[in-house]
Amino acid sequence: MRGGSTPVGRMGKQRTRISGSDAEAQKAANEDAPSIPNLLGRITELFQPHRRALIITAILVIIGAALSVLPPLLTRQAFDVGLFPPVGRPNFSVLLEIVGLMIVIYVTSAGLGVWQTFLTATVGNRVMGALRVRLFGHLQKMELAFFTRTKTGVIQSRLQNDVGGVSSVLTNTVASVLGNTVTVAAAFVSMLVLSWQLTIVAVILMPILVIAQRRVGRVRAKIATKTQESLSDMTAITQETLSVSGILLAKSFNQQGTEVARYSGENDNQVRLQVREQMSGQWFFAMVQIFLAIIPAVIYLCTAWLLSNSVPVTAGTIVAFTTVQARLMWPLLGLMRVALDLQTSQALFARIFEYLDLHPAISDAPNAHPVNAAKLGHVQFDNVVFAYPDSGDDTPPTLKGVSFAIEPGKFAAFVGPSGAGKTTVSYLIPRLHDVTGGRILFAGDDVRELEQDSLVANIGIVSQETYLFHATIAENLRYAKPGATDAELERAARAANIHDTIVSFPLAYDTVVGERGYRLSGGEKQRIAIARVLLKDPRVLILDEATSALDSISERIVQEALDTASAGRTTIAIAHRLSTIVAADVIFVVDAGRIVEQGSHAELTALGGVYARLYSQQVTQRE
């Protein structure tokens, strides 16, 4: 008989702080995370793979911006030459040429604008998508300890809310900056050509607006940071309370009202921050709009003063100048808005880059090599010491000088009181954590010298808390071997004593198991998990209290499947029910982080020590 387990996600011995705040979670995840250097440069790097599209966009923007300043100049000609020539009546032939040219310019500009919008939308969304995938891929490399101390909802918020929050910047910034800059420059030159005196009047207050814009930007950036932190908290609450486990917990304790109140409180905070963010800068833009509105009137006054001082200014010049002035001010306002957006999004980019700058605590060594196939199945602990991250300097290590060796094909069991360190042993073998001291040998090599992919490929884990995706049974099984045939699925399912149950369902292997497999019983989920491991076909099998949560009938069926699964493999069972490991080749008794006894079931019961006492207690309880 073989079996036993605790959930792989166990966190009790880690003593890590789980923060409700994204910022606090990040601080806990990496106290030494570097600051964000040259943020603009890093954002620019995101566009490097799209240089060709950006060059075409830049050309289109420049052409469009150049074309946009031609109509005002043509307007002056229309007034001074076509409508009000120095002598005679309006010149219709000249007007037809000017109007025709203006129509061509407008049609061409519109076509270029559509093409430019397509390119910028494509590039921006591809950059955003690549950034999201890059962040997701980087998080996949992080060590287990990172996820045990960071809320899932907080991580989801970084992927969805933060990356989504910069989408408009990624999509519109390049075209907006290029187009508005070229338009402003061209309009400024055109204004100088028309009247340098009126140009001074039109731009004299620009420095004041730039200074005001910078102050508004700093305020909006601070509010944006608080807004994203609030979104992280809301996402975390949603993920925790609307999962199947969260709903069951709330209903079991009749706490739905409490959860609604908690979500409502954070939602009120989010609404308040959103209003503050949208309102910050509104007075600034109102001031800019007032400024833009009164500039033409001021120009008319200045024109009267110029004319009264014998400075020649034609009606066409005034109309053209006020038109160009609008074409200067609105692009300038657009640049200010972009600058504000960049200042606001800086907080979001900083949060994204903070995660990208995290360094996985566990990674392949430069000289890492594959597992030695000739020695597969051999597992050895050599004076291993381990303390969970953030456990505190005054907290004793979980494992203290643990040494043992398991030969290939043998069945070894680890037993002991709760919290003794049994499950920790199962975490260290596949290198979910790295040892604090000593070393772990797998197939004769230190696990820190092996390629992680090669190490994990040869280890299968069946835990007490089976995780199944909201997908079909076949899809859950193929997670271990994506290219597995139907025959291979059936063979693994038969070996796990679950095939007959599966085919009894109306859709058989196409049955959707539901969120976390809640449509199946505990025994059915566990046998599917065993079938999944069998499909992987690892040389080392870790059973982490795989039957402790099952009733006696389910335990017997699952135990038969485990016996089949462990045949011919090195099997390491973390056991709570000692009746499941009496046939083990060797039993290691763990107490307070040390191996205090080892031997067969008969030897340990005869010894009359810790194991004998634990076994006697369980026999008495069954009776």
Order of alpha helices (4+ residues) and beta strands (2+ residues): alpha-alpha-alpha-alpha-alpha-alpha-alpha-alpha-alpha-alpha-alpha-alpha-alpha-alpha-beta-beta-beta-alpha-beta-beta-alpha-beta-alpha-alpha-alpha-alpha-beta-alpha-beta-beta-beta-alpha-alpha
